[in-house]
Amino acid sequence: MGKAANNKKKAARQRRNDPTGLNNVPDVQTASDAPATTQAAPIVKKLASASLDDRAWAATALSNLVLDAHTRRSLLADDIIGQLLSVLSTEGHAEVIVEVCGALRNLAVAGGEEVCMELGRRNGVAPLMGLLEKVQTWISTRLADAAVIAQGGTVPQIADKVEVENRRYCFDIAESVVQLLWSLCEASDQVVKFLTQTQVIPFLMELVKHANDIPWKLVQVSAQCLHTLTDENPQTHSLFEQHPDYAEKLAAIASGSESAFDTWNENRMLLRPLSAGILYNIREAPIAQTPVAKQAIYTAIFRAIESCLGCDIPAAQAAAVAISKAMEETAAKLPSGDASDGNDAGVDIQEIVNQENARMGVLEGHMETVQLALELLANVAVVEEGHDDWAVEGMDGDGESGDEMEDDDEDVMEMMEADMATIKEDEAGAPNGTEAPLDPVLNMLLGDFPAIFTRVVQLIAPPKALAPETSSDGPVETNLTAQLIIIQTRALIALTNILSTPLASRFLTSSAITNELWDHLFIAAQSSGLGTDDFHQDVLDAAWGATWAVTRHMDSSPATRITPSETHITTLQQSSAQHLGSTPIPDAVRQKAANILTLLAKQSPSIPVTTQITIHLLVLFASTLQQSSSTPQSHAASVSLASDILNGFYDIFPDALTDPTDCVYVANNMNAKLKELIPAFRTAVKTVDKRKFREVRERAEEALLNMRAFVDYKEKERRNMPVRA
């Protein structure tokens, strides 16, 4: 639990800004713009019209209709998916094909994973693959003609009007098809397996290789689809082995050698972390196993990350504030009647609105690029940590096998156990205070790209702290606020993973440096809005994850330890409670906060600090045994938290003769209180479902045995203490 399991495929999909693969398509209308729903049936009938114009018009109208929830449900019940796929399989005119693809695309946007799964069940991939073969030919011909013209040659005019239209619309059709395939890949691993065996990946790579010659949006969606197809998919490795030029092109883009994609214009910078992500996905391919290849791959990856994190966020925020104000001023100018009544001023105003929305969309795209770079950095840190050479043995960063784990508290405990084991191994591997050698990836991050760590620490600041002052009232809220919160969260996750590696001892070298970072982390935690209606639990969870990593480092490096303030301790105590006011606190947050408190008490020689923490932990332990759990999972989480607290007590008060704070244990009669709670804890442990939560149950049973032994030991310890004169 100390490190974020960023390489889990399911979790990674959930963290993406665009889980269906299509939600950020700028051409898609919002549902509020959709036409009336009563005319759907006649429109659907026109898909089978003999008239080319009627078919194209019907597909265009359906593209809008599917965005209305009520109409979409009605159309889905009437098998609109089957009818659109049928048209796609038989239609020969590009003008109709591009509109049908757009309708399917919008259907996937509005319907999400449910529609994507239905497309997969209806074998929607088959007509898309057939269409893709035609599009590939059209694009190849168009690019070849463009190359001839660029060299001063001429190409013969085409007499076939259908072929002319095919070439005209080929990029638009390709964009919609690739977007649909990407969406299906996000929804179904079976689609990923199927497409891996086809020519889709070579087709997408050819588009990326010709990125300077085709529309940017097609390049972008092609790289995004490739990123998904190669994610934890070893079957793609052979393609990159057969085509070494693929990796060379991706490395050139990621490293910044391709100047066309080393710019924030149109958010073209996005192609760099996407290319770096694809390289990361194929890091275990045979082509990437030589030291030279790995050096080149990770150099390109870190260069992409460093460039993306260099985004001027305050400038973007200032621009967003200006756009927001302009939008307000534009809205005030809108006529009270219908702006589309032919009034020239109304048309101009609508055009201005569209331009402002487009500008805001570009800025939000910049923030999403930064988010992707942070996710990639977190993945690199969590996977590569713990390896002594360039070879990666197919293990994830927490020491578990590559199999995907269930999303329950058992996973949380497995990750925590593996993480703590890793820490012990690191300590054992560095005797007499010497630092364990870094593997080459981490050494590269430390030696060649130290600015990345500095930038990550800057990005954990609350979004409002990054916003420029625009008035005496302070920063103006913009649409970028949500994007900045995601950046803050991902920066905290990346920081957690970096500090869970041996790099922690290189970056946190003194108590002063640790204290500065500690303060930053508490500012980030407080910005989560705990106890308010605007509570961002992901921010708090990530903040405590990073704080826990710092605290674990202090545990193994006494020279970097700090004395926490009473405010810090109180904040952690509030986070470990079941509720703060009316706000329920997630189990993962509570567990992290309790473990941080445990380590602080263990490290502190201060009697007041130990008293404040341990009294709270004892009350928290008792309350977890008394609270009623609505589900087996929540009960397992409570028992898991109780086990952590008990294990913490064993570490905080190990021996009365050597521990200066043992008087806290005695003065507060903690041994008797723990003894009274043994039956309640035994009952709680026995009611944990061992089949579903085996790791939690086994750890709790061990904690119960140790609880009895600890209480007995402390009783004997008091009896055998020498009597002071």
Sequence and secondary structure as in RCSB ss.txt:
>XXXX:A:sequence
MGKAANNKKKAARQRRNDPTGLNNVPDVQTASDAPATTQAAPIVKKLASASLDDRAWAATALSNLVLDAHTRRSL
LADDIIGQLLSVLSTEGHAEVIVEVCGALRNLAVAGGEEVCMELGRRNGVAPLMGLLEKVQTWISTRLADAAVIA
QGGTVPQIADKVEVENRRYCFDIAESVVQLLWSLCEASDQVVKFLTQTQVIPFLMELVKHANDIPWKLVQVSAQC
LHTLTDENPQTHSLFEQHPDYAEKLAAIASGSESAFDTWNENRMLLRPLSAGILYNIREAPIAQTPVAKQAIYTA
IFRAIESCLGCDIPAAQAAAVAISKAMEETAAKLPSGDASDGNDAGVDIQEIVNQENARMGVLEGHMETVQLALE
LLANVAVVEEGHDDWAVEGMDGDGESGDEMEDDDEDVMEMMEADMATIKEDEAGAPNGTEAPLDPVLNMLLGDFP
AIFTRVVQLIAPPKALAPETSSDGPVETNLTAQLIIIQTRALIALTNILSTPLASRFLTSSAITNELWDHLFIAA
QSSGLGTDDFHQDVLDAAWGATWAVTRHMDSSPATRITPSETHITTLQQSSAQHLGSTPIPDAVRQKAANILTLL
AKQSPSIPVTTQITIHLLVLFASTLQQSSSTPQSHAASVSLASDILNGFYDIFPDALTDPTDCVYVANNMNAKLK
ELIPAFRTAVKTVDKRKFREVRERAEEALLNMRAFVDYKEKERRNMPVRA
>XXXX:A:secstr
  S  TT HHHHHHHSS TTS TT TT   GGG   GGGHHHHHHGGG S HHHHHHHHHHHHHHTTSHHHHHHH
HHTTHHHHHHHHHHH   HHHHHHHHHHHHHHHHHHHHHHHHHHHHTTTHHHHHHHHHHHHHHHHHHHHHHHHHH
TT        HHHHHHHHHHHHHHHHHHHHHHHHHHH HHHHHHHHTTTHHHHHHHHHHTTTTS HHHHHHHHHH
HHHHHTT GGGHHHHHH HHHHHHHHHHHHT SGGGSS GGGGGGHHHHHHHHHHHTTTSGGG SHHHHHHHHHH
HHHHHHHHHT  HHHHHHHHHHHHHHHHHHHHHS SS TTSS HHHHHHHHHHHHHHHHHHHHHHHHHHHHHHHH
HHHHHHHHHTT SSS   S  TTS  SS   SSHHHHHHHHHHHHHHHHHHHHTSGGG      HHHHHHHHT H
HHHHHHHHHTS HHHHS   STT     THHHHHHHHHHHHHHHHHHHHTSTTHHHH  SHHHHHHHHHHHHHHH
HTT TTSTT  HHHHHHHHHHHHHHHHHHHH GGG     HHHHHHHHHHHSSEETTEE  HHHHHHHHHHHHHH
HHH   HHHHHHHHHHHHHHHHHHHHS  SSHHHHHHHHHHHHHHHHHHHHHSS TTT TTHHHHHHTTHHHHHH
HHHHHHHHHHHTS TTTSHHHHHHHHHHHHHHHHHHHHHHHHHHHS    
